[in-house]
Amino acid sequence: MKITMDHVARTEGHFGFVSHIVNGDIDKAKLETFEGARLFEGILVGRKYDEIGEVSQRICGVCPVIHCITANQAVERALGLEVSPETFLLRKMILVGQTIQSHALHLYFLSLPDFLDYQDDLKMVADHPEMSERMLELRDFGNKIIALIGGRTVHPVSPRVGGFTKYPTREKIRQLAKKGKDILPIAIELAELFNKLTYPDFRRETEFVSLVTPNEYAIYEGDIASSRGYKVPARKFVHNLKEVQKPFKLVKSSEHEGNEYLVNAFARIHLNYKYLSSAAQEMLDKSVIDFPDYNTFHNVVAQAIEIVHCVEEFQRLSKEYSQTKGDKPFVEPKVKAGRGVGAGEAPRGTLYHEYEIDEQGIVTDCNIITPTAQFLFNIQQDLDVYLPTIKDKKLSQQKKEIRKMIRAYDPCISCATH
């Protein structure tokens, strides 16, 4: 039997799926990506160091913030530049905002219809107008954080190497943080909804990888940790990755020590759950997640818990920011030759940017490894295990289940074909 889907809708990017099942065994199962060549790494080589964040964020319209911040971080490490405490806090806050808006979009409008058996997400929205309005309010809160700190919602203009072109006032940050008190119940409502859903009975052991930072739910900076017990600097982990690009494939995939691994909210929550905010910890305790949990459908539950955490985290960071005294929005870089690796947690998992810069401040080498490129092999292995368990279902139902698993990962094919 052959299962073919030319397009998996309600995902970022264009890709399909094809498989052959022979006597219940998977003979061939693979994701087919149809994005055009984008060549961002080649575009960035030859540019000045202070253009990198501005250009690289065009890789994605859903998660441009993390590309911009991580690229700037990598350049700063190449130049040996330390940013101010205010910049450090603002970068964390803008990444929190991006996580809220991205997760809210994916969970309610892209993934939830699968679990409520809606083929048309617009029909779901029409059937639940009040709840849909609240979820838009939740997503908008994340967008407001990005706009306040970054200058606009999509492709922010104020982040730069060394800091920001300007800082938002402490009073504006406080005012927005106050609105978080009204947003938190909506985030909790979404987490409770996803905890009540029925998930497929699936399990396949894999390696979880994410950033870790002492005493903090890591989202910006830190070391790379694995559920297999090791912890290494980001630059060392990147150099142990193997990027694989098959003939006629524009998307890259990554292996670590010859094996697939998982980066996303599900991986983060395994490695950082002790540092969730109080309300998020309560949601986790009530959730279907039971550590170690190898049901990757539960990534959507982890995303919902992360939204709760991020709403509370923004309030915590805003208080910390209000106590800072500095008013200089950036530290002036001193150009010199060097190489640096930046790592940050995108909504879909750990993102790496690596740049080599010459004495004139020109990028001579570039390496970008996106979350989706890292977990594509993991999706493939999950599908190989999952497909035989649904072989007795009707073809239409099999396709629904395949889409449900793929969408639960929240893939971004545009990032993967950077």
Helices and strands as residue ranges (DSSP letters): E 2-5, E 15-22, E 25-33, H 40-44, G 49-51, H 52-56, G 57-59, H 64-79, H 85-104, I 105-111, H 112-115, H 121-127, H 129-150, E 159-160, E 163-164, H 170-196, E 209-212, E 223-226, E 231-232, H 234-239, E 241-244, E 253-256, H 265-272, G 273-275, H 278-286, G 296-298, H 299-322, E 338-346, E 349-357, E 363-369, H 371-386, G 387-390, H 395-409, H 413-416
